[in-house]
Amino acid sequence: MAKNKVWLTILFAVFVYLFMGIYADYKQLISVIKDFPWIFLLELLLLTTAGYFVRFIKWLYFLRKAGIYLKLGENLFVFFSGLSMIITPGKIGEIWKGWLIKDINREKLSKSVPVVIVDRITDVFGLVMLAILGIIYFEQGIYLLLMFIFLIIGFVAAIKSKMISARIISLLEKKIGKYAEDFKIMHETLVKLMEPSGIIRMSFISAIAWFLECLGLYIVINGFGHYINVTQSAFIFSFASLAGAVSMVPGGLGVAEATMSGLLQFFGISSTISVAISMVVRFGTLWYGAILGICIYFVFRRKYNALSINKELK
C-alpha cells in the first residue's frame, strides 16, 4: 500500500509538471531551463542543506525536552531519514521518525510523536514570521496567515487547558481505553514541549532555516537574469509553502508551484520564467530533501537495525 501511494504521488507530480509545461509553453520553458547556469542550483542545494542542519538543532532541543536521548549518529539517521516523508500532506509523514526512534531505543511513541508535532508547529510559525515581512506586497494573503495563527494558537491553548485536556482524555478512555495511558503520556509531553519561551525560540530557529531556502529562491531568480529583493523572495517562498501545506496535497504539489509562479508574475516576471524558477526551486527544496532522506535511510538502515537488535539482546 505504501509503495502504491509513493507511485501515485510521483504520477501526480508528473501530471503537475506536464500541466505547468503546457501553461508555460514547453519549447520556451526547455530553452530557458537549458540556458540556466546550474551553479545557482548547487548554491540552492547548499543553502537547503544548511537549513536542514539548523532544523536539526531544533530537533535536538525538543528531543531533550521530551527526555529522549540518542547518540549523535542515531539522531542524524532519524532526522535525515525523516526527510523522505516531506512529500506527504503537510509533511505529516514525518511522524515516522517516532517509529525509527522506537526501533533504535524502544522509546514509546507517546513521547516521540509529540516531538514531531511540535517541531512542525514551529516550522509553520517560522514560515508565518517570514511571510509577514512581505505581506505589504500582497495584502490578500493576510487571511491565510491569520488562519494559520488562530489554528495553532487554538491547538496550543487546548493542550494547555487542563479542563479541555481532561475532557478529551476522558472521552478517549471511554472510546479506546487500552490506549488511554499513552494519550496521557502524549499530552504530558506536549505540555512540556509547548513551554512558551521554548516555542518562541525554536520558531525563530525555524525562521532562520526557512530563510536559507528563501535565499535559495532569491539566487535562482538572479540565475534566470531577473531581480526581486530578498524581502519579496522571502514572502513568495514562505507564502507558497504555507499555501502548499494548507492544501493537504502531498508535498503541496501543484499548489506551492502555482502560488510561487503566480506571485513571481505578480512581481513582473514572465509566465515562462516564473514556472522555470518554481520548478528549479521546488526540486532544490522538496525533491532534493526527499531523495536525500531515502538515500540515507537505505544506506544506514542495516547499521541501525543491527544496533537495535544488539540493544534488545542486552
VOPAGU-2260 file (C-alpha; in pm, 1 decimal, decimal comma):
REM VOPAGU-2260
SITE   aa  ch    i         X         Y         Z
SITE  MET   A    0       0,0       0,0       0,0
SITE  ALA   A    1     279,8     242,0      91,4
SITE  LYS   A    2     455,4     170,5    -239,4
SITE  ASN   A    3     131,2     234,4    -427,8
SITE  LYS   A    4      96,6     571,7    -254,7
SITE  VAL   A    5     452,9     664,0    -347,9
SITE  TRP   A    6     390,8     581,3    -712,4
SITE  LEU   A    7      62,4     772,9    -707,5
SITE  THR   A    8     247,2    1076,4    -568,1
SITE  ILE   A    9     513,2    1050,4    -839,3
SITE  LEU   A   10     248,5    1014,7   -1112,1
SITE  PHE   A   11      63,8    1313,4    -969,4
SITE  ALA   A   12     389,9    1512,7    -972,6
SITE  VAL   A   13     448,5    1419,7   -1338,2
SITE  PHE   A   14      96,3    1536,9   -1423,3
SITE  VAL   A   15     150,3    1865,1   -1234,3
SITE  TYR   A   16     478,0    1941,3   -1413,1
SITE  LEU   A   17     333,7    1844,0   -1751,3
SITE  PHE   A   18      48,7    2086,3   -1691,7
SITE  MET   A   19     293,3    2358,5   -1585,5
SITE  GLY   A   20     495,1    2293,2   -1901,1
SITE  ILE   A   21     188,1    2330,1   -2120,7
SITE  TYR   A   22      94,0    2651,8   -1940,8
SITE  ALA   A   23     443,4    2798,3   -1982,6
SITE  ASP   A   24     493,3    2678,6   -2343,7
SITE  TYR   A   25     720,0    2375,3   -2349,2
SITE  LYS   A   26     960,8    2497,2   -2616,1
SITE  GLN   A   27    1024,8    2825,8   -2436,8
SITE  LEU   A   28    1043,8    2653,4   -2098,1
SITE  ILE   A   29    1301,9    2399,2   -2218,7
SITE  SER   A   30    1504,8    2676,1   -2382,4
SITE  VAL   A   31    1500,3    2887,5   -2064,3
SITE  ILE   A   32    1597,1    2596,2   -1838,1
SITE  LYS   A   33    1873,2    2488,1   -2079,8
SITE  ASP   A   34    2031,9    2834,7   -2053,3
SITE  PHE   A   35    2011,1    2838,7   -1672,0
SITE  PRO   A   36    2361,4    2845,8   -1508,4
SITE  TRP   A   37    2345,6    2530,9   -1294,3
SITE  ILE   A   38    2595,5    2668,9   -1042,6
SITE  PHE   A   39    2293,7    2850,9    -897,3
SITE  LEU   A   40    2121,5    2515,9    -835,5
SITE  LEU   A   41    2429,4    2398,7    -644,9
SITE  GLU   A   42    2409,5    2712,5    -429,1
SITE  LEU   A   43    2039,5    2641,1    -366,4
SITE  LEU   A   44    2119,4    2283,5    -258,5
SITE  LEU   A   45    2393,5    2405,4     -23,3
SITE  LEU   A   46    2155,1    2656,7     135,6
SITE  THR   A   47    1884,5    2390,2     169,7
SITE  THR   A   48    2132,7    2150,6     332,4
SITE  ALA   A   49    2247,4    2423,6     572,6
SITE  GLY   A   50    1881,2    2479,5     660,1
SITE  TYR   A   51    1843,8    2110,2     747,4
SITE  PHE   A   52    2130,8    2134,1     995,2
SITE  VAL   A   53    1972,9    2444,7    1151,5
SITE  ARG   A   54    1648,8    2246,2    1191,1
SITE  PHE   A   55    1849,5    1961,6    1342,2
SITE  ILE   A   56    1942,0    2193,7    1631,1
SITE  LYS   A   57    1569,8    2245,3    1693,9
SITE  TRP   A   58    1506,9    1871,0    1670,1
SITE  LEU   A   59    1773,8    1803,8    1935,4
SITE  TYR   A   60    1622,5    2066,8    2165,5
SITE  PHE   A   61    1273,2    1913,6    2152,8
SITE  LEU   A   62    1402,5    1557,4    2194,8
SITE  ARG   A   63    1595,2    1650,8    2509,0
SITE  LYS   A   64    1297,6    1849,4    2637,0
SITE  ALA   A   65    1089,1    1532,2    2598,2
SITE  GLY   A   66    1352,5    1326,4    2778,8
SITE  ILE   A   67    1460,6    1128,1    2471,1
SITE  TYR   A   68    1833,0    1072,4    2427,8
SITE  LEU   A   69    2003,5     925,3    2123,6
SITE  LYS   A   70    2364,4     918,6    2013,0
SITE  LEU   A   71    2456,6    1183,1    1755,3
SITE  GLY   A   72    2481,5     931,2    1469,6
SITE  GLU   A   73    2146,0     777,2    1560,7
SITE  ASN   A   74    1987,5    1120,8    1578,8
SITE  LEU   A   75    2125,9    1223,8    1239,6
SITE  PHE   A   76    1996,0     899,0    1090,5
SITE  VAL   A   77    1644,0     953,1    1228,9
SITE  PHE   A   78    1628,9    1320,9    1138,5
SITE  PHE   A   79    1756,0    1290,5     782,0
SITE  SER   A   80    1562,2     968,9     712,1
SITE  GLY   A   81    1250,4    1162,6     808,7
SITE  LEU   A   82    1310,9    1397,3     515,8
SITE  SER   A   83    1189,2    1119,8     285,6
SITE  MET   A   84     841,2    1196,9     419,8
SITE  ILE   A   85     832,5    1564,8     320,9
SITE  ILE   A   86     626,2    1473,0      15,6
SITE  THR   A   87     336,1    1365,2     241,4
SITE  PRO   A   88      41,7    1604,4     306,1
SITE  GLY   A   89     163,1    1878,1     541,6
SITE  LYS   A   90     476,0    1664,8     599,2
SITE  ILE   A   91     267,1    1468,2     848,7
SITE  GLY   A   92     451,0    1153,6     739,6
SITE  GLU   A   93     749,4    1273,9     941,5
SITE  ILE   A   94     575,2    1111,6    1237,6
SITE  TRP   A   95     756,0     803,4    1103,0
SITE  LYS   A   96    1060,4     936,8    1288,7
SITE  GLY   A   97     886,4     823,2    1607,1
SITE  TRP   A   98     889,7     463,2    1481,8
SITE  LEU   A   99    1257,6     491,9    1390,0
SITE  ILE   A  100    1334,9     610,2    1743,4
SITE  LYS   A  101    1130,4     322,3    1882,3
SITE  ASP   A  102    1329,2      75,6    1671,1
SITE  ILE   A  103    1659,2     218,1    1795,4
SITE  ASN   A  104    1600,0     259,9    2170,5
SITE  ARG   A  105    1248,8     123,0    2239,0
SITE  GLU   A  106    1119,7     472,5    2326,2
SITE  LYS   A  107     740,5     499,3    2342,7
SITE  LEU   A  108     563,8     667,6    2050,3
SITE  SER   A  109     362,4     865,4    2303,9
SITE  LYS   A  110     685,6    1054,8    2383,9
SITE  SER   A  111     843,8    1079,9    2038,2
SITE  VAL   A  112     539,5    1165,1    1823,1
SITE  PRO   A  113     469,4    1491,4    2017,0
SITE  VAL   A  114     825,1    1599,9    1929,9
SITE  VAL   A  115     742,1    1573,0    1558,9
SITE  ILE   A  116     410,9    1756,4    1606,4
SITE  VAL   A  117     564,0    2049,5    1795,1
SITE  ASP   A  118     854,7    2058,9    1551,5
SITE  ARG   A  119     603,9    2104,1    1267,7
SITE  ILE   A  120     418,1    2374,5    1462,7
SITE  THR   A  121     735,5    2579,1    1499,5
SITE  ASP   A  122     803,2    2527,6    1127,5
SITE  VAL   A  123     466,9    2687,8    1049,5
SITE  PHE   A  124     534,8    2974,9    1290,5
SITE  GLY   A  125     870,9    3029,1    1121,4
SITE  LEU   A  126     705,7    3050,0     778,6
SITE  VAL   A  127     439,4    3289,2     911,2
SITE  MET   A  128     712,3    3517,8    1051,4
SITE  LEU   A  129     879,7    3536,1     710,0
SITE  ALA   A  130     551,6    3579,0     520,8
SITE  ILE   A  131     453,5    3870,8     745,0
SITE  LEU   A  132     769,4    4053,9     632,8
SITE  GLY   A  133     632,5    4082,2     281,6
SITE  ILE   A  134     258,3    4092,8     338,9
SITE  ILE   A  135     258,5    4462,7     241,3
SITE  TYR   A  136     312,3    4345,1    -115,6
SITE  PHE   A  137      11,7    4113,3    -119,9
SITE  GLU   A  138    -245,3    4218,2     138,0
SITE  GLN   A  139    -493,7    3943,5      44,4
SITE  GLY   A  140    -252,3    3691,4     196,0
SITE  ILE   A  141    -319,5    3820,8     546,6
SITE  TYR   A  142    -627,9    3597,7     569,3
SITE  LEU   A  143    -426,7    3279,2     515,9
SITE  LEU   A  144    -167,7    3389,6     771,1
SITE  LEU   A  145    -433,7    3476,1    1027,7
SITE  MET   A  146    -597,4    3136,8     975,7
SITE  PHE   A  147    -267,8    2959,9    1047,5
SITE  ILE   A  148    -203,4    3174,3    1354,2
SITE  PHE   A  149    -550,1    3115,2    1502,5
SITE  LEU   A  150    -541,2    2740,5    1432,3
SITE  ILE   A  151    -204,8    2693,5    1601,9
SITE  ILE   A  152    -289,1    2920,1    1896,1
SITE  GLY   A  153    -616,7    2728,0    1936,3
SITE  PHE   A  154    -430,5    2395,1    1936,4
SITE  VAL   A  155    -174,5    2517,8    2190,6
SITE  ALA   A  156    -449,2    2664,7    2410,9
SITE  ALA   A  157    -643,4    2335,8    2402,5
SITE  ILE   A  158    -334,3    2137,1    2503,6
SITE  LYS   A  159    -250,2    2384,1    2780,9
SITE  SER   A  160    -608,3    2397,6    2915,9
SITE  LYS   A  161    -648,9    2142,4    3196,4
SITE  MET   A  162   -1026,9    2140,0    3156,0
SITE  ILE   A  163   -1026,5    2077,1    2778,5
SITE  SER   A  164    -745,9    1822,6    2803,2
SITE  ALA   A  165    -921,1    1634,7    3086,0
SITE  ARG   A  166   -1239,2    1611,8    2880,5
SITE  ILE   A  167   -1054,9    1486,8    2571,8
SITE  ILE   A  168    -863,8    1224,9    2772,7
SITE  SER   A  169   -1184,2    1118,0    2948,1
SITE  LEU   A  170   -1358,3    1076,1    2612,5
SITE  LEU   A  171   -1064,8     876,4    2475,7
SITE  GLU   A  172   -1067,9     649,9    2782,1
SITE  LYS   A  173   -1428,8     558,7    2705,4
SITE  LYS   A  174   -1367,0     503,2    2334,1
SITE  ILE   A  175   -1024,1     336,2    2335,3
SITE  GLY   A  176    -947,9     257,4    2696,8
SITE  LYS   A  177    -639,5      44,0    2632,0
SITE  TYR   A  178    -458,6     343,6    2477,3
SITE  ALA   A  179    -566,3     594,7    2742,4
SITE  GLU   A  180    -231,7     580,1    2925,1
SITE  ASP   A  181     -44,2     650,3    2600,5
SITE  PHE   A  182    -260,5     954,8    2536,2
SITE  LYS   A  183    -190,4    1082,1    2887,9
SITE  ILE   A  184     185,1    1049,5    2828,9
SITE  MET   A  185     145,5    1219,9    2490,4
SITE  HIS   A  186     -45,1    1506,5    2649,4
SITE  GLU   A  187     211,7    1546,4    2928,7
SITE  THR   A  188     491,9    1553,5    2669,8
SITE  LEU   A  189     307,5    1809,8    2455,0
SITE  VAL   A  190     255,3    2035,8    2757,3
SITE  LYS   A  191     625,6    2009,2    2840,8
SITE  LEU   A  192     728,8    2089,1    2481,9
SITE  MET   A  193     488,0    2380,4    2443,5
SITE  GLU   A  194     651,2    2594,7    2707,3
SITE  PRO   A  195     605,9    2946,5    2553,2
SITE  SER   A  196     967,1    3066,4    2566,0
SITE  GLY   A  197    1087,7    2744,4    2402,8
SITE  ILE   A  198     825,8    2763,2    2127,9
SITE  ILE   A  199     921,4    3123,7    2052,6
SITE  ARG   A  200    1295,3    3049,7    2043,3
SITE  MET   A  201    1253,5    2742,4    1824,4
SITE  SER   A  202    1015,9    2929,5    1591,1
SITE  PHE   A  203    1295,1    3181,3    1532,8
SITE  ILE   A  204    1530,9    2889,9    1462,1
SITE  SER   A  205    1275,6    2763,4    1208,7
SITE  ALA   A  206    1254,1    3108,4    1052,2
SITE  ILE   A  207    1633,6    3107,9    1006,2
SITE  ALA   A  208    1620,5    2764,2     840,6
SITE  TRP   A  209    1336,7    2867,7     608,7
SITE  PHE   A  210    1512,3    3195,4     531,1
SITE  LEU   A  211    1805,8    2999,6     388,3
SITE  GLU   A  212    1562,6    2841,7     139,6
SITE  CYS   A  213    1416,2    3186,4      69,1
SITE  LEU   A  214    1769,6    3298,2     -16,2
SITE  GLY   A  215    1783,6    2998,9    -249,3
SITE  LEU   A  216    1480,4    3135,9    -435,5
SITE  TYR   A  217    1647,5    3478,7    -449,1
SITE  ILE   A  218    1962,4    3323,9    -600,5
SITE  VAL   A  219    1768,3    3118,0    -857,2
SITE  ILE   A  220    1573,9    3427,9    -967,8
SITE  ASN   A  221    1906,4    3601,9   -1023,7
SITE  GLY   A  222    2029,9    3296,0   -1211,3
SITE  PHE   A  223    1745,3    3339,7   -1457,9
SITE  GLY   A  224    1852,2    3700,4   -1512,4
SITE  HIS   A  225    1580,9    3870,6   -1304,7
SITE  TYR   A  226    1580,1    4060,8    -977,5
SITE  ILE   A  227    1344,8    4063,1    -679,8
SITE  ASN   A  228    1466,1    4184,3    -342,3
SITE  VAL   A  229    1528,6    3946,2     -53,0
SITE  THR   A  230    1217,7    4053,5     140,6
SITE  GLN   A  231     996,3    3983,5    -160,6
SITE  SER   A  232    1169,4    3649,8    -217,7
SITE  ALA   A  233    1113,9    3554,7     148,6
SITE  PHE   A  234     745,8    3641,9     119,2
SITE  ILE   A  235     696,8    3448,6    -206,5
SITE  PHE   A  236     867,4    3131,9     -81,1
SITE  SER   A  237     709,3    3129,0     265,3
SITE  PHE   A  238     360,3    3215,4     141,2
SITE  ALA   A  239     377,6    2948,0    -132,4
SITE  SER   A  240     496,9    2692,2     125,2
SITE  LEU   A  241     208,5    2778,6     358,1
SITE  ALA   A  242     -39,5    2752,4      71,0
SITE  GLY   A  243     100,4    2409,2     -14,9
SITE  ALA   A  244      74,2    2297,6     349,2
SITE  VAL   A  245    -285,5    2409,4     396,8
SITE  SER   A  246    -390,0    2235,5      73,8
SITE  MET   A  247    -303,4    1895,9     232,4
SITE  VAL   A  248    -192,2    1780,4    -113,6
SITE  PRO   A  249     116,1    1550,4     -93,4
SITE  GLY   A  250     417,0    1781,0     -74,0
SITE  GLY   A  251     188,9    2074,3    -163,6
SITE  LEU   A  252     239,5    1960,4    -524,9
SITE  GLY   A  253      85,2    2195,0    -775,8
SITE  VAL   A  254     -40,1    2436,5    -511,5
SITE  ALA   A  255     302,9    2557,7    -393,9
SITE  GLU   A  256     435,0    2573,8    -751,7
SITE  ALA   A  257     128,2    2759,8    -880,0
SITE  THR   A  258     136,6    3004,7    -587,4
SITE  MET   A  259     508,8    3069,3    -630,4
SITE  SER   A  260     475,1    3112,0   -1006,3
SITE  GLY   A  261     171,0    3338,1    -967,7
SITE  LEU   A  262     344,7    3563,0    -714,3
SITE  LEU   A  263     655,0    3585,5    -933,4
SITE  GLN   A  264     431,6    3702,7   -1217,9
SITE  PHE   A  265     267,2    3945,8    -975,7
SITE  PHE   A  266     613,8    4096,7    -929,9
SITE  GLY   A  267     665,6    4131,7   -1305,4
SITE  ILE   A  268     836,8    3809,6   -1417,4
SITE  SER   A  269     702,1    3637,6   -1730,1
SITE  SER   A  270     496,0    3317,8   -1700,3
SITE  THR   A  271     763,7    3100,6   -1865,4
SITE  ILE   A  272    1044,5    3224,6   -1639,5
SITE  SER   A  273     817,6    3204,9   -1332,5
SITE  VAL   A  274     734,0    2840,7   -1399,4
SITE  ALA   A  275    1101,9    2760,4   -1463,4
SITE  ILE   A  276    1201,7    2927,0   -1134,3
SITE  SER   A  277     934,5    2744,1    -935,3
SITE  MET   A  278    1036,1    2406,8   -1085,5
SITE  VAL   A  279    1405,9    2457,4   -1006,7
SITE  VAL   A  280    1334,6    2584,2    -654,5
SITE  ARG   A  281    1093,5    2302,1    -576,1
SITE  PHE   A  282    1349,6    2048,4    -695,1
SITE  GLY   A  283    1607,5    2202,8    -461,1
SITE  THR   A  284    1377,8    2236,2    -159,5
SITE  LEU   A  285    1132,1    1945,7    -192,9
SITE  TRP   A  286    1259,8    1665,1    -414,3
SITE  TYR   A  287    1621,1    1704,5    -305,2
SITE  GLY   A  288    1516,9    1654,2      57,3
SITE  ALA   A  289    1303,4    1350,9     -23,3
SITE  ILE   A  290    1582,1    1189,0    -228,8
SITE  LEU   A  291    1840,8    1267,2      41,4
SITE  GLY   A  292    1617,3    1114,6     309,4
SITE  ILE   A  293    1553,1     796,8     108,8
SITE  CYS   A  294    1925,3     753,2      33,4
SITE  ILE   A  295    2029,8     799,7     397,1
SITE  TYR   A  296    1764,7     556,7     518,8
SITE  PHE   A  297    1857,5     278,7     276,6
SITE  VAL   A  298    2233,7     328,0     319,8
SITE  PHE   A  299    2232,6     325,1     701,5
SITE  ARG   A  300    1920,7     128,4     799,8
SITE  ARG   A  301    2107,6    -203,5     834,0
SITE  LYS   A  302    2358,7     -46,0    1069,8
SITE  TYR   A  303    2088,4      95,3    1297,8
SITE  ASN   A  304    1869,9    -215,0    1272,5
SITE  ALA   A  305    2171,4    -413,7    1393,2
SITE  LEU   A  306    2221,2    -172,4    1682,9
SITE  SER   A  307    1854,3    -213,6    1773,5
SITE  ILE   A  308    1885,5    -594,4    1777,7
SITE  ASN   A  309    2200,4    -574,8    1994,0
SITE  LYS   A  310    2022,5    -348,2    2246,4
SITE  GLU   A  311    1733,6    -597,6    2266,0
SITE  LEU   A  312    1971,7    -886,7    2331,4
SITE  LYS   A  313    2139,4    -693,4    2612,1
